[in-house]
Amino acid sequence: MTDESQIEQHIQDELDDSENQSSNPSANRSFSDVLNKHFTRRKITQGSLAGAATAFVAPAAVASWDDDNQKKKNKWSKAKRNLVDFEPLSLEQATADQSLPTISNDYEYQVIIPWGTPIEPGATEAYLGDPDSRPTSDQASKQVGIGHDGMWFFPEDQNDGKRYGAYGYKMSNRKGMLCVNHEFGSNSHVLGKDAPESLEDVRLAQNVMGVSVVALEKEYKNWNVVSSPNSRRITVNTPMAFSGPAAESPLLQNPNGNIALGTINNCGSGPTPWGTYLTCEENFNGYFGATDGNGGPDQTFTPTEEQARYGFANTGFGYGWEYFDKRFDLNDPDYVNESNRFGWVVEIDPFDATQKPTKRTALGRFKHEAIAITEAKDGRIAAYMGDDQRGDYCYKFVSELPWRDAIAAGKSPLDDGTLYAARFDDDGTGTWLALDVNASDALWQRFNGDQAELLINARIAADIVGATKMDRPEWTTIGRNNSVFWTLTNNNRKDDGQGEVNAANPENPNNNGHIIRTRDGRRGLGTRFKWEIYLLASTTIENPDTAFSAPDAAYADPFGRLFIGTDGGQPLGLQDQVVVFDTRSGEPVPKRLLVGVPSDELTGWATTPDYRTAFVNVQHPGNGSPTATSFPDAFGSNTIPRDATLVITKKDNGIIGS
């Protein structure tokens, strides 16, 4: 392994460690303890609890998994009949040549927008992976960034200006705006060196992160970047707006008086019913450090209770921004609250570049992985979010007003409502616990009756109400009949009270993770829910046809398919992969659609309105080392590997996943 790849791996290990290092000091029950109690009287068939789902006793407010009251005629009836009918990749096919992604014989893919692509034609020079050079910070601000992650395709409107067609209507399948998150890029990958040596280096590192909004158009069979007044990069230094209950809080103001800038470590995402993009800030703590004023870390730095709960430390993840950009120095009194400005869900209008991205504080501050929204019968929305750290929680937000009414009144549906944290009970049901200072004396006293302070420290509020500690909640997605799927990547089972080994989580460590399915009463509005383990990944790993581990990115289509992208060591010599489930079948069986390249992650998932084109991201291929891969170039070209997006189509032009 080269020095460069060792550095890349070190940064990746730091990121993994930060998520596997619990910062939860509460005595709340862990999910594994709940499972242990819940399944002492139940048999787990092949490790999956799907067969036991019918035995769950649910309160009257919670509907059954297969309630088909919402059944409607579907013009894609063939897609429904043959839900997951493609030829899956065998182990031999998936491992034969790992220098480039491998896809099922029924499919093909095109590579688009690798790191360094101009955000629109002529915007700047392209960076093509020259190992002896890197873009300037100015060039990077006009190029597609690195660390491709969550994304969504917003089709061009063909409804005479009616924007409320984000999920269909007469929306284009050939032209639109693709919003792509850029989660992270290590110093050696982005800068070609171990640490920044100047503010210019820091600006380059900052400008490859954030979000890209790119105009795409399909010309014949190929998708191309085209010009648009709405194409733009949103980076760590882009002006931001705050909205909602904490927007005017003194805890979001600095003595310096600097305006709010930037979004960082953008991981998962989700669309809204009103046609905007939600990007989620995850490991934001890792970009802050505490300096000693002499060019080194402050070895005496002691985080506050609030900082400790969010994992702040004197060196962060080792990016070194704090030495050149005072905003990221935890010891600088002028920027004492800068760190509180990160850890939010940010709303972006893909069709209006004049609008500032807005951080929606009613959704709470934590390490947001992704967000999935469902609409209730009365038009209100429920938004489901995971906090990706070992021992942290599952959350839900319910809007105060129906979203159409809120928009008609000039309000955001995401600014007024109730934030909840989940408690999983032993009987297969659960309770959404309100994170509201008026909900309990304990919350009122801890946060001095200030809802803004509670939302800024949502993790502490969830500790107080007794939410259930989870095994790293990752993505959420809404399936048929309003089922919510939660991916939980793993839990390394350190002896710190964050989860004990039991029949439902049998490994120590639990390297494989699992998927949970929940369903609320009242189509998302209820405070009671039912839950089950949809799949334990450990039950698949010895079968060459189904082996997968570390479920992460998730997308459920309206027909009943569930697409899962993985992030972590895969069994049997596989690279990270995308697998597909038929959620209407009695036993969940993953079918292998796509396999990536060494040391990558397959993440993000978006489709065109006709579901015949899908987009998925290849993140941190080779951990930045050309000795592992030069993707998207051929192996052996010695170019620096670059994150990119794959455009997937079925050879017979069928529905993706069929």
C-alpha positions as CSV (number, residue, x, y, z in Angstrom):
1,M,0.0,0.0,0.0
2,T,1.4,3.4,-1.0
3,D,1.8,6.2,1.5
4,E,-1.0,8.1,-0.2
5,S,-3.5,5.2,0.0
6,Q,-2.5,4.7,3.7
7,I,-3.4,8.3,4.3
8,E,-6.7,7.8,2.5
9,Q,-7.5,4.7,4.5
10,H,-6.6,6.6,7.7
11,I,-9.1,9.3,6.9
12,Q,-11.7,6.7,6.1
13,D,-11.0,4.9,9.3
14,E,-11.3,8.1,11.2
15,L,-14.8,8.6,9.6
16,D,-15.8,5.1,10.4
17,D,-14.4,5.3,13.9
18,S,-16.3,8.6,14.5
19,E,-19.6,6.8,13.7
20,N,-18.7,3.7,15.7
21,Q,-17.4,5.7,18.7
22,S,-20.6,6.4,20.7
23,S,-20.9,9.8,22.3
24,N,-24.2,8.8,24.0
25,P,-23.7,8.8,27.8
26,S,-27.3,8.2,28.7
27,A,-28.6,5.0,30.4
28,N,-31.4,4.6,27.7
29,R,-32.1,1.1,26.6
30,S,-30.3,-0.2,23.5
31,F,-32.2,-1.7,20.6
32,S,-30.5,-5.0,21.1
33,D,-31.9,-5.2,24.6
34,V,-35.4,-4.5,23.3
35,L,-34.9,-7.2,20.7
36,N,-33.7,-9.7,23.3
37,K,-36.9,-9.2,25.3
38,H,-39.2,-9.1,22.3
39,F,-38.0,-12.3,20.7
40,T,-37.5,-14.6,23.6
41,R,-40.9,-16.2,22.7
42,R,-40.5,-16.0,18.9
43,K,-38.6,-18.1,16.4
44,I,-36.5,-16.2,13.8
45,T,-36.7,-18.0,10.5
46,Q,-33.3,-17.9,8.8
47,G,-32.5,-14.8,10.8
48,S,-35.4,-12.8,9.2
49,L,-38.4,-11.7,11.2
50,A,-40.6,-11.3,8.2
51,G,-42.4,-14.5,9.0
52,A,-43.1,-13.3,12.5
53,A,-44.7,-10.1,11.4
54,T,-48.2,-11.5,11.4
55,A,-47.9,-12.4,15.0
56,F,-47.3,-8.8,16.1
57,V,-50.0,-7.4,18.3
58,A,-50.5,-3.8,17.2
59,P,-52.6,-1.0,18.8
60,A,-55.7,0.0,16.9
61,A,-54.0,3.1,15.6
62,V,-51.5,1.1,13.7
63,A,-52.5,-0.5,10.4
64,S,-51.3,-3.9,9.1
65,W,-48.3,-4.2,6.8
66,D,-50.3,-5.3,3.8
67,D,-53.3,-3.0,4.2
68,D,-54.3,-2.4,0.6
69,N,-56.9,0.2,1.1
70,Q,-54.7,2.6,-0.9
71,K,-54.6,0.3,-3.9
72,K,-54.9,2.2,-7.1
73,K,-54.8,1.2,-10.8
74,N,-51.3,1.3,-12.0
75,K,-50.4,1.8,-15.6
76,W,-47.1,-0.1,-15.0
77,S,-49.0,-3.3,-14.2
78,K,-46.2,-5.5,-15.7
79,A,-43.7,-3.8,-13.4
80,K,-45.9,-4.8,-10.5
81,R,-46.3,-8.4,-11.6
82,N,-42.6,-8.9,-12.2
83,L,-41.2,-6.9,-9.4
84,V,-37.6,-8.2,-9.2
85,D,-37.2,-10.3,-12.4
86,F,-33.8,-9.4,-13.7
87,E,-30.8,-11.8,-14.0
88,P,-28.8,-11.1,-10.8
89,L,-25.0,-11.0,-10.8
90,S,-23.4,-14.3,-9.7
91,L,-20.4,-14.2,-7.4
92,E,-18.2,-15.2,-10.3
93,Q,-19.4,-12.3,-12.5
94,A,-19.2,-9.8,-9.6
95,T,-15.6,-10.7,-8.8
96,A,-14.1,-11.5,-12.2
97,D,-13.0,-7.9,-13.0
98,Q,-13.3,-5.3,-10.3
99,S,-11.4,-2.5,-12.0
100,L,-14.7,-1.0,-13.2
101,P,-18.3,-1.4,-11.9
102,T,-20.1,-4.6,-13.0
103,I,-23.8,-4.7,-13.6
104,S,-26.4,-7.4,-14.4
105,N,-26.5,-8.6,-18.0
106,D,-30.0,-7.2,-18.3
107,Y,-28.7,-3.7,-17.7
108,E,-26.1,-1.2,-18.9
109,Y,-24.7,2.1,-17.5
110,Q,-23.1,5.3,-18.5
111,V,-20.6,7.3,-16.3
112,I,-21.4,11.0,-15.9
113,I,-20.2,14.0,-13.8
114,P,-17.0,12.6,-12.3
115,W,-15.2,14.9,-9.8
116,G,-13.8,17.9,-11.7
117,T,-16.5,18.1,-14.4
118,P,-17.4,21.8,-15.1
119,I,-20.7,22.5,-13.5
120,E,-21.9,23.6,-16.9
121,P,-20.1,23.7,-20.3
122,G,-17.4,26.3,-20.4
123,A,-17.6,27.2,-16.7
124,T,-14.0,26.3,-16.1
125,E,-11.4,23.7,-17.1
126,A,-12.1,20.1,-16.3
127,Y,-9.9,18.2,-13.8
128,L,-9.3,14.8,-15.4
129,G,-7.4,13.1,-12.6
130,D,-3.8,14.2,-13.3
131,P,-1.8,12.7,-10.3
132,D,0.7,15.6,-10.5
133,S,-1.9,18.4,-10.2
134,R,-5.1,19.4,-8.6
135,P,-7.7,22.1,-9.3
136,T,-7.4,25.6,-7.8
137,S,-10.0,26.6,-5.2
138,D,-11.6,28.9,-7.8
139,Q,-11.8,26.1,-10.4
140,A,-13.2,23.7,-7.7
141,S,-16.0,26.2,-7.0
142,K,-17.2,25.7,-10.6
143,Q,-16.7,22.0,-10.9
144,V,-18.6,19.0,-9.7
145,G,-17.2,18.1,-6.3
146,I,-15.9,14.9,-4.6
147,G,-17.6,12.4,-2.4
148,H,-20.8,11.9,-4.4
149,D,-23.5,10.7,-2.1
150,G,-27.3,11.4,-1.8
151,M,-29.0,12.9,-4.8
152,W,-32.3,13.5,-6.5
153,F,-33.4,14.1,-10.1
154,F,-35.8,17.0,-10.6
155,P,-37.4,16.7,-14.1
156,E,-38.1,19.6,-16.3
157,D,-41.6,20.9,-15.7
158,Q,-44.1,20.2,-18.5
159,N,-47.2,21.3,-16.5
160,D,-47.4,24.9,-17.5
161,G,-45.6,26.1,-14.4
162,K,-47.2,23.7,-11.9
163,R,-44.3,22.8,-9.7
164,Y,-46.1,20.2,-7.6
165,G,-45.3,17.4,-9.9
166,A,-42.0,16.2,-8.3
167,Y,-43.2,12.6,-8.3
168,G,-44.8,12.4,-11.7
169,Y,-47.5,14.2,-13.8
170,K,-46.1,15.4,-17.2
171,M,-42.6,15.6,-16.0
172,S,-39.7,15.1,-18.5
173,N,-37.8,11.8,-18.5
174,R,-35.0,13.3,-20.6
175,K,-34.2,16.7,-19.0
176,G,-33.9,18.2,-15.5
177,M,-31.7,19.2,-12.6
178,L,-29.7,16.6,-10.7
179,C,-28.8,17.6,-7.2
180,V,-25.8,15.7,-5.8
181,N,-24.3,15.7,-2.3
182,H,-20.5,15.8,-1.9
183,E,-19.8,14.2,1.5
184,F,-16.1,14.3,2.0
185,G,-12.6,14.0,0.4
186,S,-9.4,13.4,2.4
187,N,-6.4,15.7,2.2
188,S,-4.3,13.3,0.2
189,H,-7.0,12.7,-2.3
190,V,-8.1,16.4,-2.8
191,L,-4.8,18.2,-2.1
192,G,-2.2,15.6,-2.9
193,K,-0.6,16.1,0.5
194,D,-1.2,15.1,4.1
195,A,-2.3,18.4,5.5
196,P,-3.2,21.9,4.2
197,E,-0.3,24.4,4.1
198,S,-2.3,27.6,3.3
199,L,-5.7,29.1,3.3
200,E,-5.8,28.3,-0.5
201,D,-5.4,24.6,0.4
202,V,-8.3,24.9,2.8
203,R,-10.5,26.7,0.3
204,L,-9.8,23.9,-2.2
205,A,-10.8,21.3,0.3
206,Q,-13.9,23.2,1.2
207,N,-15.0,23.9,-2.4
208,V,-15.0,20.2,-3.4
209,M,-17.6,19.5,-0.7
210,G,-21.2,20.6,-0.4
211,V,-23.8,20.1,-3.2
212,S,-23.8,20.3,-7.0
213,V,-26.9,21.3,-8.9
214,V,-26.4,20.2,-12.5
215,A,-28.6,20.5,-15.6
216,L,-28.7,17.2,-17.5
217,E,-30.3,16.3,-20.8
218,K,-30.5,13.0,-22.6
219,E,-29.5,13.3,-26.3
220,Y,-30.3,10.0,-28.1
221,K,-29.0,7.5,-25.6
222,N,-26.5,9.6,-23.6
223,W,-26.9,12.0,-20.8
224,N,-24.9,15.2,-21.0
225,V,-24.3,18.3,-18.8
226,V,-26.0,21.3,-20.4
227,S,-26.2,25.0,-19.5
228,S,-28.8,26.4,-17.1
229,P,-29.1,29.6,-15.0
230,N,-29.8,27.3,-12.1
231,S,-26.7,25.2,-12.3
232,R,-24.4,26.0,-9.3
233,R,-22.1,24.8,-6.6
234,I,-23.1,25.1,-2.9
235,T,-20.0,24.9,-0.7
236,V,-18.7,25.5,2.8
237,N,-18.6,29.2,2.0
238,T,-22.0,29.7,0.4
239,P,-24.3,32.1,2.2
240,M,-27.1,30.3,4.1
241,A,-30.4,31.2,5.7
242,F,-31.8,29.8,8.9
243,S,-35.5,29.3,9.4
244,G,-37.8,27.8,12.0
245,P,-37.8,27.9,15.8
246,A,-34.0,28.3,16.3
247,A,-33.3,30.7,13.5
248,E,-32.9,33.8,15.8
249,S,-31.3,31.9,18.7
250,P,-28.3,33.6,20.3
251,L,-26.7,30.1,20.1
252,L,-26.4,30.5,16.3
253,Q,-24.8,34.0,16.6
254,N,-21.1,34.7,17.0
255,P,-19.4,37.7,18.7
256,N,-17.7,38.2,15.3
257,G,-21.0,38.9,13.7
258,N,-20.2,36.8,10.6
259,I,-23.0,35.7,8.4
260,A,-24.0,32.1,8.2
261,L,-22.0,30.3,5.6
262,G,-21.9,26.8,4.2
263,T,-23.0,23.3,4.3
264,I,-20.7,20.4,5.0
265,N,-20.4,16.6,5.0
266,N,-23.5,16.3,3.0
267,C,-24.5,12.7,3.2
268,G,-28.0,11.4,2.4
269,S,-30.9,13.5,1.0
270,G,-34.5,13.5,0.0
271,P,-37.1,15.3,-2.1
272,T,-40.1,17.2,-0.9
273,P,-43.6,17.0,-2.3
274,W,-43.3,20.6,-3.3
275,G,-40.3,20.0,-5.5
276,T,-37.3,21.0,-3.5
277,Y,-34.2,19.2,-2.4
278,L,-33.2,18.3,1.2
279,T,-29.5,17.7,1.9
280,C,-28.4,16.3,5.2
281,E,-25.3,17.4,7.2
282,E,-23.7,14.4,8.9
283,N,-20.2,14.3,10.4
284,F,-19.8,18.0,10.8
285,N,-17.9,17.8,14.0
286,G,-14.8,16.4,12.2
287,Y,-14.0,19.6,10.5
288,F,-13.5,21.6,13.7
289,G,-10.5,21.5,16.0
290,A,-9.0,23.4,18.8
291,T,-5.6,25.2,18.3
292,D,-3.0,26.2,20.8
293,G,-2.3,29.5,18.9
294,N,1.1,28.2,17.9
295,G,0.2,26.1,14.9
296,G,-0.6,23.0,16.9
297,P,-3.6,21.3,18.6
298,D,-4.7,22.4,22.1
299,Q,-3.9,19.3,24.1
300,T,-5.8,20.7,27.1
301,F,-9.0,21.3,25.2
302,T,-12.1,20.1,27.1
303,P,-15.4,20.0,25.2
304,T,-18.5,21.3,26.9
305,E,-21.3,18.8,27.6
306,E,-23.0,19.9,24.4
307,Q,-19.8,19.6,22.3
308,A,-19.0,16.2,23.8
309,R,-22.4,14.9,22.9
310,Y,-21.8,15.8,19.3
311,G,-18.2,14.3,19.3
312,F,-16.1,17.5,19.0
313,A,-12.4,17.1,19.8
314,N,-9.2,19.0,19.6
315,T,-8.1,17.6,16.2
316,G,-11.4,16.6,14.6
317,F,-10.8,14.2,11.7
318,G,-7.4,15.7,11.0
319,Y,-8.4,18.0,8.1
320,G,-6.5,20.9,9.7
321,W,-8.9,23.7,8.6
322,E,-8.8,25.3,12.0
323,Y,-5.2,26.4,11.5
324,F,-6.1,28.7,8.5
325,D,-9.8,29.3,8.8
326,K,-10.8,30.7,12.3
327,R,-14.4,29.7,11.8
328,F,-13.3,26.1,12.5
329,D,-11.2,26.8,15.6
330,L,-13.1,25.7,18.7
331,N,-10.9,27.9,20.8
332,D,-11.5,31.2,18.9
333,P,-13.9,33.3,21.0
334,D,-15.1,35.2,18.0
335,Y,-16.6,32.0,16.6
336,V,-17.8,30.4,19.7
337,N,-21.1,29.2,18.2
338,E,-19.9,28.5,14.6
339,S,-20.2,24.7,15.3
340,N,-23.9,25.1,16.2
341,R,-24.5,26.2,12.6
342,F,-23.9,22.7,11.3
343,G,-25.8,19.5,11.7
344,W,-29.0,20.5,10.0
345,V,-31.2,19.6,7.1
346,V,-30.8,22.2,4.3
347,E,-33.5,22.9,1.7
348,I,-32.4,23.9,-1.8
349,D,-34.6,25.0,-4.7
350,P,-33.2,23.2,-7.8
351,F,-35.0,25.6,-10.1
352,D,-34.1,28.9,-8.5
353,A,-30.4,29.7,-8.1
354,T,-31.3,33.1,-6.6
355,Q,-32.7,31.5,-3.5
356,K,-30.4,31.0,-0.5
357,P,-30.2,27.4,0.8
358,T,-32.1,27.3,4.1
359,K,-31.3,25.3,7.2
360,R,-34.6,24.1,8.7
361,T,-34.1,24.1,12.4
362,A,-37.5,22.5,13.3
363,L,-36.0,19.2,12.1
364,G,-33.4,19.2,14.8
365,R,-29.6,19.2,14.9
366,F,-27.8,15.9,14.8
367,K,-25.7,13.8,12.4
368,H,-28.4,13.6,9.7
369,E,-28.0,10.7,7.3
370,A,-31.0,11.1,5.1
371,I,-34.6,12.2,5.1
372,A,-37.8,10.6,3.7
373,I,-41.2,12.4,3.6
374,T,-44.7,11.0,3.4
375,E,-47.9,12.9,3.0
376,A,-50.9,12.1,5.3
377,K,-54.5,12.2,4.2
378,D,-55.0,15.7,5.5
379,G,-52.0,17.0,3.6
380,R,-49.6,17.2,6.5
381,I,-46.2,15.6,6.1
382,A,-44.1,13.3,8.2
383,A,-40.3,13.3,7.7
384,Y,-38.2,10.4,8.9
385,M,-34.5,10.8,9.8
386,G,-31.7,8.7,11.2
387,D,-28.7,9.9,13.3
388,D,-25.7,8.0,12.1
389,Q,-23.7,7.2,15.1
390,R,-23.5,4.1,17.2
391,G,-26.0,4.3,20.1
392,D,-28.0,7.2,18.6
393,Y,-31.6,7.6,17.6
394,C,-34.4,7.5,15.0
395,Y,-36.4,10.7,14.5
396,K,-39.6,11.9,13.0
397,F,-41.0,15.4,12.3
398,V,-44.7,16.1,11.7
399,S,-45.7,19.4,10.2
400,E,-48.3,21.6,11.9
401,L,-50.1,22.5,8.7
402,P,-50.9,20.7,5.4
403,W,-48.0,21.5,3.1
404,R,-50.1,23.1,0.5
405,D,-51.8,25.4,3.1
406,A,-48.4,26.4,4.5
407,I,-47.0,27.3,1.1
408,A,-50.1,29.2,0.2
409,A,-49.6,31.2,3.4
410,G,-46.0,32.0,2.5
411,K,-44.6,29.5,5.1
412,S,-42.4,26.5,4.9
413,P,-44.1,23.2,5.9
414,L,-40.8,22.3,7.6
415,D,-40.7,25.3,10.0
416,D,-43.7,24.5,12.2
417,G,-44.4,21.1,13.7
418,T,-43.2,18.6,16.3
419,L,-39.9,16.6,16.3
420,Y,-40.0,13.2,17.9
421,A,-37.5,10.5,18.8
422,A,-38.3,6.8,18.7
423,R,-38.7,4.3,21.6
424,F,-38.9,0.7,20.5
425,D,-41.0,-1.4,22.9
426,D,-40.7,-5.2,23.6
427,D,-44.1,-6.1,22.1
428,G,-43.2,-5.1,18.5
429,T,-44.7,-1.6,18.9
430,G,-43.1,1.7,19.7
431,T,-43.8,5.3,20.7
432,W,-42.7,8.6,19.2
433,L,-41.6,10.8,22.1
434,A,-42.1,14.5,21.6
435,L,-39.0,16.7,21.8
436,D,-40.8,19.7,23.1
437,V,-39.9,21.8,26.1
438,N,-43.6,21.8,27.0
439,A,-43.8,18.0,27.0
440,S,-42.1,17.4,30.3
441,D,-40.6,19.2,33.3
442,A,-37.2,17.5,32.6
443,L,-37.0,19.1,29.1
444,W,-38.2,22.5,30.3
445,Q,-35.6,22.6,33.1
446,R,-32.7,21.3,31.0
447,F,-33.3,23.8,28.2
448,N,-34.6,26.7,30.3
449,G,-38.0,26.6,28.5
450,D,-36.2,27.4,25.2
451,Q,-37.3,25.3,22.3
452,A,-34.5,26.7,20.1
453,E,-31.9,25.5,22.6
454,L,-33.5,22.0,22.6
455,L,-33.5,21.8,18.8
456,I,-29.8,22.8,18.7
457,N,-29.1,20.0,21.2
458,A,-31.7,17.5,19.9
459,R,-29.5,14.5,20.9
460,I,-29.6,15.6,24.6
461,A,-33.3,16.0,24.4
462,A,-33.7,12.5,23.0
463,D,-31.5,11.2,25.8
464,I,-33.8,12.8,28.4
465,V,-37.1,11.4,27.0
466,G,-35.7,7.8,26.8
467,A,-35.3,7.1,23.1
468,T,-33.9,3.7,22.1
469,K,-30.2,3.5,21.3
470,M,-29.7,2.1,17.8
471,D,-27.0,0.5,15.7
472,R,-26.1,3.5,13.5
473,P,-29.3,4.6,11.8
474,E,-28.5,5.4,8.2
475,W,-31.0,6.1,5.4
476,T,-34.8,6.1,5.5
477,T,-37.2,5.5,2.7
478,I,-40.9,5.2,2.4
479,G,-42.2,1.9,0.9
480,R,-45.7,0.8,-0.2
481,N,-48.5,1.2,2.3
482,N,-46.4,3.9,4.1
483,S,-43.9,1.4,5.6
484,V,-40.6,3.1,6.5
485,F,-37.4,1.2,6.0
486,W,-34.4,2.1,8.1
487,T,-30.9,0.9,7.3
488,L,-28.6,0.2,10.3
489,T,-25.1,-0.3,9.0
490,N,-23.4,-2.1,11.9
491,N,-22.5,-1.9,15.6
492,N,-19.0,-2.9,16.6
493,R,-20.3,-3.8,20.0
494,K,-17.7,-2.2,22.3
495,D,-18.3,-2.9,25.9
496,D,-19.8,0.5,26.8
497,G,-23.5,-0.3,27.2
498,Q,-24.4,0.5,23.6
499,G,-25.8,-2.9,22.8
500,E,-25.4,-6.5,24.0
501,V,-25.1,-9.6,21.9
502,N,-28.4,-11.5,21.6
503,A,-30.3,-13.7,19.2
504,A,-31.3,-10.8,17.0
505,N,-27.8,-9.3,16.9
506,P,-25.6,-12.4,17.2
507,E,-22.2,-11.2,16.2
508,N,-19.6,-9.5,18.2
509,P,-18.8,-7.3,16.5
510,N,-22.0,-7.0,14.4
511,N,-20.2,-6.2,11.1
512,N,-23.1,-6.9,8.9
513,G,-26.0,-4.6,10.0
514,H,-29.7,-5.0,9.4
515,I,-32.8,-3.3,8.0
516,I,-35.8,-2.3,10.2
517,R,-39.3,-1.7,8.9
518,T,-41.7,0.5,10.8
519,R,-45.2,1.8,10.2
520,D,-47.0,4.6,12.0
521,G,-50.7,4.9,12.7
522,R,-52.7,7.6,10.9
523,R,-50.5,7.5,7.8
524,G,-47.5,9.0,9.6
525,L,-49.2,11.3,12.0
526,G,-49.7,8.8,14.9
527,T,-47.4,8.7,17.9
528,R,-47.5,4.9,18.1
529,F,-45.9,2.6,15.6
530,K,-45.2,-1.1,14.9
531,W,-41.8,-2.4,14.0
532,E,-40.0,-5.5,12.8
533,I,-36.5,-6.6,11.7
534,Y,-37.0,-6.8,8.0
535,L,-33.6,-8.5,7.4
536,L,-30.4,-9.4,9.3
537,A,-27.6,-9.1,6.8
538,S,-25.7,-11.8,8.6
539,T,-28.2,-14.4,7.3
540,T,-27.1,-13.7,3.7
541,I,-23.3,-13.7,3.8
542,E,-22.6,-17.4,3.3
543,N,-24.7,-17.7,0.2
544,P,-22.8,-16.6,-2.9
545,D,-26.1,-15.5,-4.6
546,T,-27.3,-13.2,-1.8
547,A,-24.2,-12.3,0.2
548,F,-24.1,-8.6,1.2
549,S,-23.3,-6.6,4.3
550,A,-23.5,-3.0,5.7
551,P,-26.8,-1.7,4.3
552,D,-26.7,2.0,3.8
553,A,-28.4,3.9,1.0
554,A,-32.0,3.0,0.5
555,Y,-34.8,3.7,-2.0
556,A,-38.2,2.1,-2.2
557,D,-40.2,2.5,-5.4
558,P,-44.0,2.6,-5.5
559,F,-44.3,-0.9,-6.9
560,G,-42.8,-2.6,-3.8
561,R,-39.1,-2.8,-4.7
562,L,-36.4,-1.8,-2.2
563,F,-33.0,-0.8,-3.5
564,I,-30.1,-1.0,-1.0
565,G,-26.6,0.3,-1.5
566,T,-23.8,-0.9,0.8
567,D,-21.0,0.8,2.6
568,G,-18.4,-1.4,4.2
569,G,-16.5,-4.7,3.9
570,Q,-18.5,-7.1,1.8
571,P,-18.3,-10.9,2.2
572,L,-16.8,-13.5,-0.3
573,G,-14.4,-11.0,-1.9
574,L,-17.2,-8.7,-3.2
575,Q,-16.9,-5.0,-3.5
576,D,-19.8,-2.7,-2.3
577,Q,-23.0,-3.4,-4.2
578,V,-26.6,-2.5,-4.9
579,V,-29.1,-5.2,-4.1
580,V,-32.9,-5.3,-4.8
581,F,-35.7,-6.8,-2.7
582,D,-39.3,-7.6,-3.4
583,T,-40.9,-6.3,-0.3
584,R,-44.2,-8.0,-1.1
585,S,-42.7,-11.4,-0.9
586,G,-42.9,-13.4,2.4
587,E,-39.1,-13.8,2.8
588,P,-36.7,-11.0,1.8
589,V,-34.1,-12.2,-0.7
590,P,-31.5,-9.7,-2.0
591,K,-30.8,-9.9,-5.7
592,R,-27.5,-8.4,-6.8
593,L,-27.9,-5.6,-9.4
594,L,-24.5,-3.8,-9.4
595,V,-21.1,-4.2,-7.9
596,G,-18.5,-1.4,-7.5
597,V,-14.8,-1.0,-7.5
598,P,-12.2,-1.5,-4.7
599,S,-12.8,0.5,-1.5
600,D,-15.8,2.4,-2.9
601,E,-19.3,2.9,-1.6
602,L,-22.4,2.7,-3.8
603,T,-24.8,5.3,-2.6
604,G,-27.6,7.7,-3.5
605,W,-30.4,6.6,-5.7
606,A,-32.7,8.6,-8.0
607,T,-34.9,7.8,-10.9
608,T,-36.7,9.6,-13.8
609,P,-40.5,9.9,-13.5
610,D,-41.1,6.8,-15.7
611,Y,-38.7,4.7,-13.5
612,R,-36.8,3.6,-16.6
613,T,-33.6,5.4,-15.8
614,A,-31.8,5.4,-12.4
615,F,-28.8,7.3,-11.0
616,V,-26.4,5.9,-8.5
617,N,-23.1,7.2,-7.1
618,V,-19.7,5.6,-6.9
619,Q,-18.1,7.2,-3.9
620,H,-14.4,7.4,-2.9
621,P,-13.3,4.7,-5.4
622,G,-10.0,3.2,-4.4
623,N,-9.9,5.5,-1.4
624,G,-8.2,7.9,-3.8
625,S,-5.3,5.6,-4.8
626,P,-4.6,4.8,-8.5
627,T,-2.9,1.6,-7.3
628,A,-6.4,0.3,-6.5
629,T,-8.4,1.7,-9.4
630,S,-8.4,4.7,-11.7
631,F,-12.2,4.7,-12.1
632,P,-13.7,6.1,-14.3
633,D,-10.6,5.6,-16.4
634,A,-9.2,2.2,-17.2
635,F,-7.1,0.5,-14.5
636,G,-3.4,1.1,-15.1
637,S,-3.9,4.6,-16.5
638,N,-2.5,6.0,-13.2
639,T,-5.0,8.8,-13.0
640,I,-6.4,9.7,-9.6
641,P,-9.8,7.9,-9.2
642,R,-12.7,10.2,-9.2
643,D,-16.2,9.9,-7.6
644,A,-18.8,9.8,-10.4
645,T,-22.5,9.0,-11.1
646,L,-23.7,6.0,-13.0
647,V,-26.8,6.3,-15.2
648,I,-28.5,2.9,-15.3
649,T,-31.0,1.6,-17.9
650,K,-32.5,-1.7,-18.7
651,K,-31.5,-3.1,-22.1
652,D,-35.2,-3.6,-23.0
653,N,-36.1,-0.2,-21.7
654,G,-38.0,-1.7,-18.8
655,I,-38.7,-0.4,-15.3
656,I,-35.5,-0.4,-13.2
657,G,-35.4,-3.4,-10.9
658,S,-37.8,-5.5,-13.0
